[in-house]
Amino acid sequence: MKYLYILFIGLALTACSNNVSSPDTDPTPSEDVTIFRPTIIATYPHDTNAFTQGLLLKDGFLYESTGRYGSSTLRKVNKTDGTVIESRSVDASFFAEGLAEMNGQLIQLTWQARRAFVYDFSTFEPTDTISYDGEGWGLTTDGSEYIMSNGSSTIVFRDENFAITRSITVTLDGSEVTRLNELEYINGFIYANVWQRDYIVQIQPSDGKVVGIIECDVLDGMSNPNGSTSAVLNGIAWDSASNHFLLTGKLWPDLYEVELREVQSSSTERQRLFTNVLRH
């Protein structure tokens, strides 16, 4: 009887161990997230002194915010040859960040000064200064509200007076995606650079879920072959005429016009991508 009892306990423990996952085992990555890779359509020159923080395309011209203390600027740039058509320097005490255009004005964030500068779109003349809490990283607009990142997993929505209306937490497969940087709103989705990563995430504005990942290592490999931690992917603009993305990075010599191509990936490959996006 004692032998049977011991045998029963042993079988029960074996069954339990087979049904309980190891805490070190990675969960199966979601199949609901689409993986993209960029196909290069054209390559244009980009100023290697431009520490790109914000980028947008309007009326055929690029508008760019460049950062760093003492060299921050607001620029209007010829897309095809990289010529700076107009430039306004930002006071050396400010580190410029994201940039967005709405209602005939440009708003340029600053990193830690908790201020945004407002310019007339046509003249680049300063018209106002806005205060906000926390850090400023990326900025875009859906046409009615501003959408702003601060380097965390949180994205906030602001009205035309820059008052917060709501916020979302960006998640990939249930885990928070941090280091959200430069933003662009395209066809109902928010696209965000993940700072110091070769990835752009596609985000649902309603709930913050990541529904797509763009793997841009090929671009980083060409423009940042030495893997500099300063010269990283950062800069998303949208050309509605061609339905192409325009992508660049801080201090990169090139601006890439690309199409996105959906790629099939194994569970192992998806797990690698998810891990790299979520890595702190």
C-alpha positions as CSV (number, residue, x, y, z in Angstrom):
1,M,0.0,0.0,0.0
2,K,2.9,2.3,0.9
3,Y,4.5,1.6,-2.5
4,L,1.2,2.5,-4.3
5,Y,0.9,5.7,-2.4
6,I,4.5,6.8,-3.3
7,L,3.9,5.8,-7.0
8,F,0.7,7.9,-7.0
9,I,2.4,11.0,-5.6
10,G,5.2,10.6,-8.1
11,L,2.8,10.4,-11.1
12,A,0.9,13.4,-9.8
13,L,4.0,15.6,-9.5
14,T,5.1,14.6,-13.0
15,A,1.7,15.6,-14.4
16,C,1.9,18.9,-12.7
17,S,5.4,19.6,-13.9
18,N,4.3,18.9,-17.5
19,N,1.4,21.4,-17.2
20,V,3.2,24.3,-15.7
21,S,5.4,26.5,-17.9
22,S,8.8,27.5,-16.8
23,P,8.9,31.2,-15.7
24,D,11.9,31.6,-18.1
25,T,9.9,30.3,-21.1
26,D,8.9,33.1,-23.6
27,P,5.2,33.2,-24.5
28,T,4.2,32.5,-28.1
29,P,4.4,35.9,-29.9
30,S,1.1,37.2,-31.3
31,E,0.3,36.6,-35.0
32,D,-1.8,39.8,-35.0
33,V,1.2,42.0,-35.4
34,T,2.2,42.6,-39.0
35,I,6.0,42.6,-39.8
36,F,7.2,45.0,-42.5
37,R,10.5,45.7,-44.1
38,P,11.2,48.8,-46.3
39,T,11.9,48.6,-50.0
40,I,14.0,51.5,-51.1
41,I,12.5,53.5,-54.0
42,A,15.0,56.4,-53.9
43,T,17.8,57.8,-51.9
44,Y,18.3,61.6,-51.3
45,P,21.1,63.6,-49.6
46,H,20.6,64.5,-45.9
47,D,22.7,66.9,-43.9
48,T,25.1,64.9,-41.7
49,N,25.1,67.8,-39.2
50,A,21.3,67.5,-38.8
51,F,20.6,65.8,-35.5
52,T,17.1,64.9,-36.7
53,Q,14.4,65.2,-34.0
54,G,11.2,65.9,-36.0
55,L,10.4,65.5,-39.7
56,L,7.4,66.2,-41.9
57,L,6.6,66.8,-45.6
58,K,4.2,69.5,-46.7
59,D,3.7,71.1,-50.1
60,G,6.6,69.1,-51.5
61,F,9.1,70.4,-48.9
62,L,10.6,68.8,-45.8
63,Y,10.3,70.6,-42.5
64,E,12.9,69.4,-40.0
65,S,13.6,70.1,-36.3
66,T,17.2,69.4,-35.4
67,G,18.5,69.0,-31.8
68,R,21.5,69.4,-29.5
69,Y,22.3,72.4,-27.3
70,G,23.9,75.2,-29.4
71,S,23.0,73.7,-32.8
72,S,19.2,73.2,-32.7
73,T,17.3,74.5,-35.7
74,L,14.0,74.7,-37.5
75,R,14.5,74.0,-41.3
76,K,12.8,74.0,-44.6
77,V,14.6,71.5,-46.9
78,N,14.4,70.6,-50.6
79,K,13.6,66.9,-50.4
80,T,15.5,65.7,-53.5
81,D,18.8,67.5,-53.1
82,G,18.9,68.2,-49.4
83,T,19.4,71.9,-49.8
84,V,18.4,73.9,-46.7
85,I,16.1,76.6,-48.1
86,E,15.3,78.3,-44.9
87,S,16.6,77.9,-41.3
88,R,16.0,79.5,-38.0
89,S,18.4,78.8,-35.1
90,V,17.0,77.9,-31.6
91,D,18.5,79.6,-28.6
92,A,21.6,77.6,-27.4
93,S,20.0,77.0,-24.0
94,F,17.3,74.8,-25.7
95,F,17.6,71.3,-27.1
96,A,14.9,71.1,-29.9
97,E,12.8,68.0,-30.4
98,G,9.6,67.0,-32.2
99,L,7.8,69.1,-34.9
100,A,4.3,69.2,-36.2
101,E,2.2,71.5,-38.4
102,M,-1.4,72.4,-38.0
103,N,-3.7,75.4,-38.8
104,G,-0.8,77.3,-40.5
105,Q,1.6,77.0,-37.6
106,L,4.6,74.9,-36.7
107,I,5.1,73.7,-33.1
108,Q,8.6,72.6,-32.1
109,L,9.1,70.8,-28.8
110,T,12.1,71.1,-26.5
111,W,13.6,68.2,-24.6
112,Q,13.7,69.2,-20.9
113,A,12.8,72.9,-20.9
114,R,9.1,72.1,-20.8
115,R,8.5,74.6,-23.6
116,A,7.3,74.5,-27.2
117,F,7.9,77.2,-29.7
118,V,5.2,78.2,-32.2
119,Y,6.1,79.6,-35.6
120,D,4.2,81.0,-38.5
121,F,4.4,78.3,-41.1
122,S,5.0,80.6,-44.1
123,T,7.5,83.0,-42.5
124,F,9.2,80.9,-39.7
125,E,8.5,83.9,-37.4
126,P,8.0,83.0,-33.8
127,T,4.4,83.7,-32.6
128,D,4.1,82.1,-29.2
129,T,5.6,79.9,-26.5
130,I,3.7,77.0,-24.9
131,S,4.5,75.4,-21.5
132,Y,3.9,71.7,-20.7
133,D,4.9,69.2,-18.1
134,G,7.6,66.6,-18.5
135,E,9.9,66.0,-21.4
136,G,9.2,66.6,-25.1
137,W,10.3,64.0,-27.6
138,G,8.1,63.4,-30.7
139,L,5.2,65.3,-32.1
140,T,2.6,64.9,-34.9
141,T,-1.0,65.7,-35.6
142,D,-4.1,63.9,-36.9
143,G,-5.4,67.2,-38.2
144,S,-7.5,68.0,-35.1
145,E,-5.2,67.2,-32.2
146,Y,-1.5,67.1,-31.5
147,I,0.0,63.7,-30.6
148,M,3.1,63.8,-28.4
149,S,5.6,61.3,-26.9
150,N,7.9,61.8,-23.9
151,G,10.4,58.9,-24.2
152,S,8.2,56.6,-22.1
153,S,5.4,54.2,-23.2
154,T,2.8,57.0,-22.9
155,I,1.4,59.0,-25.8
156,V,-0.7,62.1,-25.1
157,F,-3.3,63.8,-27.2
158,R,-3.5,67.6,-27.0
159,D,-6.1,70.1,-28.4
160,E,-5.2,73.1,-30.5
161,N,-4.4,75.0,-27.3
162,F,-2.0,72.2,-26.3
163,A,-4.2,71.0,-23.4
164,I,-4.2,67.3,-22.8
165,T,-7.4,65.6,-23.8
166,R,-6.4,61.9,-23.3
167,S,-3.5,59.5,-23.2
168,I,-2.7,55.9,-24.2
169,T,-0.1,53.4,-23.1
170,V,1.6,51.7,-26.0
171,T,1.9,47.9,-25.7
172,L,3.2,45.1,-27.8
173,D,1.6,41.7,-26.9
174,G,0.6,43.1,-23.5
175,S,4.0,44.6,-22.6
176,E,4.8,48.3,-22.6
177,V,6.9,49.7,-25.4
178,T,9.2,52.5,-24.0
179,R,11.6,55.0,-25.6
180,L,8.9,56.2,-28.1
181,N,10.5,59.0,-30.0
182,E,9.7,60.7,-33.3
183,L,6.1,60.3,-34.4
184,E,4.0,60.5,-37.6
185,Y,0.3,60.0,-38.1
186,I,-0.5,58.2,-41.3
187,N,-3.8,56.9,-42.5
188,G,-5.3,56.3,-39.1
189,F,-2.2,55.0,-37.4
190,I,0.6,56.5,-35.3
191,Y,4.1,55.5,-36.3
192,A,6.8,55.9,-33.7
193,N,10.6,55.4,-33.8
194,V,11.8,53.3,-30.9
195,W,14.9,55.2,-29.7
196,Q,18.2,53.5,-30.3
197,R,16.5,50.6,-32.1
198,D,16.2,49.8,-35.8
199,Y,12.4,49.6,-35.5
200,I,9.3,51.7,-36.1
201,V,6.1,50.6,-34.5
202,Q,2.6,51.1,-35.9
203,I,0.1,52.0,-33.2
204,Q,-3.6,52.0,-32.9
205,P,-4.6,55.5,-31.6
206,S,-7.7,54.1,-29.8
207,D,-6.0,51.8,-27.4
208,G,-2.2,52.0,-27.9
209,K,-1.8,48.5,-29.2
210,V,1.1,47.9,-31.6
211,V,-0.3,46.3,-34.7
212,G,2.8,46.5,-36.9
213,I,6.6,46.5,-36.7
214,I,8.9,48.0,-39.4
215,E,12.4,46.5,-39.3
216,C,14.8,49.1,-40.6
217,D,18.2,47.5,-40.0
218,V,19.0,47.7,-43.7
219,L,18.7,51.5,-43.6
220,D,20.8,51.8,-40.4
221,G,23.4,49.5,-41.9
222,M,23.9,51.8,-44.9
223,S,23.7,55.2,-43.1
224,N,25.2,54.2,-39.8
225,P,27.6,51.4,-40.6
226,N,29.7,51.8,-37.4
227,G,26.6,51.5,-35.2
228,S,26.9,54.8,-33.5
229,T,24.5,55.2,-30.6
230,S,24.1,58.9,-31.5
231,A,23.5,58.5,-35.3
232,V,20.3,56.4,-34.8
233,L,17.2,55.9,-36.9
234,N,14.9,58.9,-36.2
235,G,12.7,60.7,-38.7
236,I,9.4,59.7,-40.3
237,A,7.6,61.7,-42.9
238,W,4.7,60.7,-45.3
239,D,4.4,61.5,-49.0
240,S,0.7,61.3,-49.7
241,A,1.2,61.8,-53.4
242,S,3.3,58.6,-53.8
243,N,2.1,56.8,-50.7
244,H,5.7,56.4,-49.7
245,F,7.5,56.8,-46.4
246,L,10.5,59.1,-46.0
247,L,12.9,57.8,-43.4
248,T,16.2,59.1,-42.0
249,G,18.2,59.3,-38.8
250,K,20.2,61.6,-36.7
251,L,23.4,62.7,-38.5
252,W,22.6,60.3,-41.4
253,P,23.9,61.2,-44.9
254,D,20.8,59.8,-46.6
255,L,17.0,60.2,-46.6
256,Y,15.2,57.1,-47.9
257,E,12.0,57.0,-49.8
258,V,10.5,53.6,-49.2
259,E,7.6,51.3,-49.7
260,L,6.6,48.9,-46.9
261,R,6.6,45.2,-47.8
262,E,4.8,42.7,-45.5
263,V,7.0,39.7,-44.7
264,Q,6.2,36.3,-43.3
265,S,8.1,35.3,-40.2
266,S,8.4,32.3,-38.0
267,S,7.5,32.2,-34.4
268,T,11.2,32.3,-33.5
269,E,11.8,35.3,-35.7
270,R,8.8,37.1,-34.3
271,Q,10.0,36.5,-30.8
272,R,13.4,38.0,-31.7
273,L,11.7,41.1,-33.1
274,F,9.3,41.5,-30.1
275,T,12.2,41.1,-27.6
276,N,14.3,43.7,-29.4
277,V,11.5,46.2,-29.5
278,L,10.7,45.7,-25.8
279,R,14.3,45.7,-24.7
280,H,15.2,48.6,-22.3
